[in-house]
Amino acid sequence: MDSPLQLGNENLSEEIKRQVPGPFTQFQRNFIQTVTLLGKLPTRVLHCKKPHAAVALLRIDQEAMKSLTADDEEDFLLSKVDLRRQQISQTVEEVQKVIHQLTTEISCQDSRFQAVPYRDTYNGNIKVLAPGHFLITVPVRGLAGYREAKEQRWRYYSLKGSQLSCPLRAPEGLQQWLQVEQFMKNMWQWHEADVNIEGDVVPAKVLQVFRKLVEKAITACHLSGKVSLLTSSSGVWVAVETSVCPVEIELAPTVEIPSAWPKKAQWPRCMKHWPSPQRVECVKSFGFNLLARSNYHWQLSFSQAEQVLLQQLDEDGGCRRQCFWALRQLTEDVWCPGGRPAITAHHLQMVLFWTCEKYPHLKDWQDFKSAFPRLVRKLHKCVSQRFLKHYFVPKSNLLQSANASELDSLGQKLAFFLKNPQISVP
């Protein structure tokens, strides 16, 4: 006598494989994975008391295979989200141990660089842009008491110190110059020629020094089998092997500027109802950072402020974060996969913030099934126009340097999803 049907476990999957001859279609594979993860079957199939009967129905009745409800699809997607978050947490745990060890050694060799702290909870120095792509900020020491530059001047120097006939391009968007004199307290080492030209702390020269320190630290910490220094035209990149997946990491020396807000960030905007004035003050109190990621200009970053805004999204009981994690899951797994994708978690975060500002009320975020497509539509619009404004500095287009062919491909997938919003497994 056949045993009762076991829902959502290995028995059902094995029974399906045994009972059904021939190769499965992609749709059938997706369905089986959905059933296994959810522990659910369509209503018509649930009436079958024997595994082989359920399998036969699934094989011949396409309508039964398509009868997972919208609620089932939502549960499935959010189950995948939970699994992804667990995997990311494991990867972050392994990565931060390695980076803490490396940067501790670097700090011993050059006091201008601090060790990236090891934390049991959220680590604000680690930004997961994609499952295999991290940005880690390495704080510098000896630059404190920041103030905005009072006057602008032209720069005519090259990275080698020679004079140019034409001035360097002025900073745009999220970029700015950085002078040692902008800090009321500064270590004498920041005046040294290895990082300074005509009073400017030059990102490319900082990166040059830092790259050599990273290379030495990998050897000194005996991490050559686990960490490798990558060749890059800009920035300092390392590859780290983890138990989950290999990760490519950009290490960015960072000037942390707490309790200050840059003039470029004209936020909040007038006549906007999200976030509240109290929340705005809280977010701005975390200040901003300046990252060394290019040759002459430092890049503004608001990672701490963005994280605070993200963490406090749903104090009214809405589903904004849930929608964000679902959007991230589908983007990373289905729509724009890859090691260094054109659309990262940071882009999706900007999409979320702009959408929250446009739809500030709880009533717009009480139902996942109506709220989630709203985020997808906003992403589709940005990708199609190749234009995504930074939430705090709207004059900066975050898609300006993105791969055009990747954006076109993503736009087509998003358009298809909006016409036929079904969730599938890659």
N, C-alpha and C positions, 0 to 999 in steps of 0.2 A: 504494500500500500504506500502510495506516495506521501511524503511528508508535507505539512502545510507550507505554503509559499513564504519564503523568508524575504522580507522587503529590505531593499537597500543594503544588502550585504554580499559577501563573496559568493554565497550559494546561488543567488539569482544570476549573477554575472556568468558564473561557470555553467549554470544550467542553460542559459541562452546560447553560449558558445557551443555547448555539446549538442543541443537540440536542433540548432539551425545550421544547415549546411551552406557552404559557399561563403564568399567574402561579404562583409557588411558594407553598407553604404555609409558615407560620412554622417548622414542624418541619423542612421541607426546607432552608430558609435556614440554620437553626441547624446542620444536618448539614454543609452545604457549607462554612460557616465553620469548623467543627470540623476537617474534613478538610484544609482549606487551611492552618490553623495547625499542625496536628499532623504533616502529611505522612503520614497513615495512612488506610487504608480498612478496612472490615470484611473478615474473612477470605474470605467468599463472593465479594466484589467483586474482591479481589486476584487471583483466578484468571482474571479477564477480561484479555486481552492487548490489547484495543483500547478506546480511549476511548468510542466510541459504544455498545459493548456494556455497559461499566460503567454508563454513564448510563442505558441502558434498564433495566438491572437495578435501579438505584436508584429509577427512576420507578415501576416496577410492583411491586416487592417491598418492602413495608413492613418485613418482618422483617430484610431486609438493612440497611435504614436504621437499625434499632434495635440492630444487632448490634455496635456499639462496646462493647468490654468495659469493666468497671469500671476497669481499669488505664488504658485509653485516656482515659476521662473524667478520671481523676486527672491524667494527663499534660497533658491539654488545659487543665484548670483551673490547674495550676501554670505552664504556658506563659503563660497570661493574667496570672498573678501577676507573672511576670518582666517582661512588657511594661508592666504598670501601674507597677511600681517604677521602671522606666526613665523613664516619663513624669513621675512624681512628682519624681524626681531633677532632671529638666530644669526643671520648674516651680519647685522650691525654689531652684535655681541662679539663675534670673532674678529671683525675688522677693527673695532676700537681697541681691542687688546694689542693688536699688531701696531697700530698707529700710535698708541700711547707709548709703547716701547721704543719705537723709532724716534718720536719727537722728544722723548726724555733724553735720549742720547744726543740728539741735535742741540737741545738746550744746554747740555753740558759743554758742547763744543763752541757754541756761539750764544751768548746771553741775550742777544736781541730777539731770539725765538723762544717761545714758551712751549711746554709740553701740552698736547691735547689731553684734557682730563679724561679719566676713565670714570663712567657713571653707571650705576645700576639702573637708573631710570632714564628718562629722555635726555639725550646728549645734544645740546644746541649747536655743537660744532660739526655735527654730521648731518648732511642733507642728502636724503635718498632721492635722486632724480629719476632713477629707473632701477629695476632689480639688480642689474649689473653695472650701474653707473652712480657713483657717489661723488659729492663735493664735500671736502672736509676743510674747514677753516683752521689755520694754525695761527693763534694769537701772537702778536709781537709784543715786546717789552720795551719800555723806555720812551713812549710817546703818550703823554697825558695832558689834560687841560686843553682840549681842542677848541678852536675858534675859527669861524669862517674867514677866508682871505678877504682883506679889505680892498685890495686893488688887483686888477688884472694886468698881465704883461705878456708880451709875445715871447715865445721860446724859439731860439735858433740853434740849439745844440743837437748833436746826434748822440747815439748810445755810446759811441767811441770817444765822445768829448770834443769832436771837431765842430766848427761853426758852419751852419747851413746858410744858403743865400736867401731861402724863403722860410718863413716861420712854420713851426709845427701846427698841425691841425688842432683847432680848439676842441675841447671836450664837448660831447653831445650826450643827451639823454641821461644815462646813469653814470656817466664818466665825470671825472674831475682831476685837476692837478692836486699835488700834496707837497707843501713846503714844511720844512722842519720848524720854521718860525711860527707855524699855526698852532704849535703846542707850547704851552707855558712851561711844561717840564719835558725836557728831551735829553736822552743820553748822548754823550759825545760821539758814540759809535755811529749814530745816524748822520753825522757830518762827514764821515769817512768817504773817500772817493769810490769805494767799492759799491756804494748804494746811492750816492748823492752827486748830482750835477747842478751847479749854480744855485744851490739851496733847495732844489727839489729832491724829494725821495722818489727815485725812479723805479717803477714796478719791475721792468725788465732786468735791472741790475740786482734788485732784491731777489728775483727768481733765479738769477744766475748763481748767486751766493747760496741760496737755499737748495738748489738742485745738487750742487757739489756736496752739501751737508747730508742730503738724503742718501746719495750714493755711498758715502762713507758709513753712514749709520746702518744701512742694510748689511754691510760686511761686518761691522763691529758687533751687531746684535745677532749675527749668525742666522739671518733670515733669507739668505740667497735662494733657498729651495722653496720658499713660500711667497716672497715678494720680489718683483722685478721692476726696474725703472724703465718706463716706456719713452720712446723717442717722440717728441712733440714739438711742433713749430712754436707753440706758445704754452706757457704754464708748465707745471711739474706734475706728471702723471705716473702712477705706479699701478701694477696689477697685483692683486692679492688673491690667492687660492683659498676658498672657504669650503666647508662641507656641503653647502647648498649650491653654490655656483661661483665661477670666477668673477671678480669684481674689478672694474677699472675705476681708479680713484684720482680725482684732481685734488692736489694739495695746494691750497691758496693761503700764503701769508696774509694775515688780516690785522688791520688796525681797528680795534674795538672802541667805539665812541658811545658810551652809555649816557643817558640823560640829556642828549642833544638831538635836535631834529634838523636835517639839512634844508636850506632854502629852496632847493630844487623840488622837494616833496611838498607840493601845495595840496595838502590834505588835512582835514576833510573838505569836500567841495560844498558849495552853498546849496541850500534847499534840499539836502539829502537826509533821509530819515534812518539810514543805517550806516555805521553802527551808532549807538547813542553817544551823546557828548561825554558821558562818564567813561564809556568804553574807549572812546578816542583818546582821552587823556591817559588812560592806562596803557594803551598800545604805544603811544608816542613816548612814554616814559622809559621805554626800553632802548631808545636811541637807534643807532644804525652802525654799520661796519663799512670799512673800505678794504676791498680785496685786490691783491696783486694778480691780475689775470691777463694783462696785455703789456705793451711796450712802454707807453708814456703816461697813460691815464689809469687812475685807480677807479674801481667799479663800486658804486654804492650798492649796499645789500641791506635788506630789512628782515633778515631771517628770524630774529627773535620777535620782532613786532608781528610778523606774519604768523608765527607759531601761536602767539597769544591770541590773535584774532581767530585763528582756526580752532583753538581749544575751547573758546567761549562762544562758539557759534550757536549752539542749541540749548542755551540755558532756558529758553522758552518752551522747550519740548519738541522742537522741529526736527526735520530729518536732513538737514543740510550736509552734515558730515557723512551721513550714510550715503547720500547721493554722490558726494565727492569720492568716497572710497570705491563706490560702484563704477563711477566714470573712470577712475584710475585703473581699476581691475580690467575693464574692457579695453581701454586704450593700450595698456601694456601687454595684454595677452592676445588681443584680436586685431585691433585697428592699427596700432603702430608699435609692433614689437621690435626688439633689437637691442644691441649693447648700448649704443648712444643714439637714441631715437630723436627725431626732429621735435617731437612733443614730449616734454618731460613732466614730472609731477609738479614742478614749479609753474609751468604754463597752465596746467589744469587748476592749480590753486588760484592763479589770477582770474581764470574763467569763473571760478566759484565766487570770488570776492565781487567781481563786477555784477554777477547775477544776483547776489545777495543785496547789493546796493539798489539794483533795479526793482527787485521784489523784496521789500524790507519787512513785510508783515508775516506773522505766523501762519495765517490762512494759506499762504502760498507754499508752505513747507510742511504741511501736515500729512500729505498723501504722497508716498514715494512714487507711485505709478504716474502721477501728473507732474511731480517736481523734477524727476530724473530726466525726462525728455527735454525739459527746459534747459538744463545744463548742456545736453548734447546739441541742441539747436544753437546755443551760444558758441560752443566750440566749433561747430560746422561753419558758422558765419565768419569767425576769426580765421579759420584755416582757408576758407574760400577766398577771403580778401587778403590773406597773408598779412594780417595786421592784428596784433594783440597788444594793447597798451598795458604798461606796468601799472598796477593799481595805485601805487603811491606817487609815481612819476609818469603821468600819462603821455608825456612827450617822447617817451622811449617805446619803440616798437620791438617787442621781444621776438618777433618772427622775421626780423630784417635779414638775418644771416642764416635762416633755416633752409634746409635742402628743399628746393622747389618741387622736385619729382616726388619726394616723400609726402609733402603737403598735398599734392594733387591726388596721390593714392589714398591718403587718409580722408580727404574730402569726399571722394567717391564712396568709400566705405561708410562714412557718416551719413551721407545722403541716402544710401541703401537702407541703413538701419532706421532712419526716420520714416521711410516709406513702409518698412516691414520690420517693426521693432521686436525681433525675436532674439533671445539670448542663446548663443551657441558656445561650445567648448572648442578651443583651438586644437 
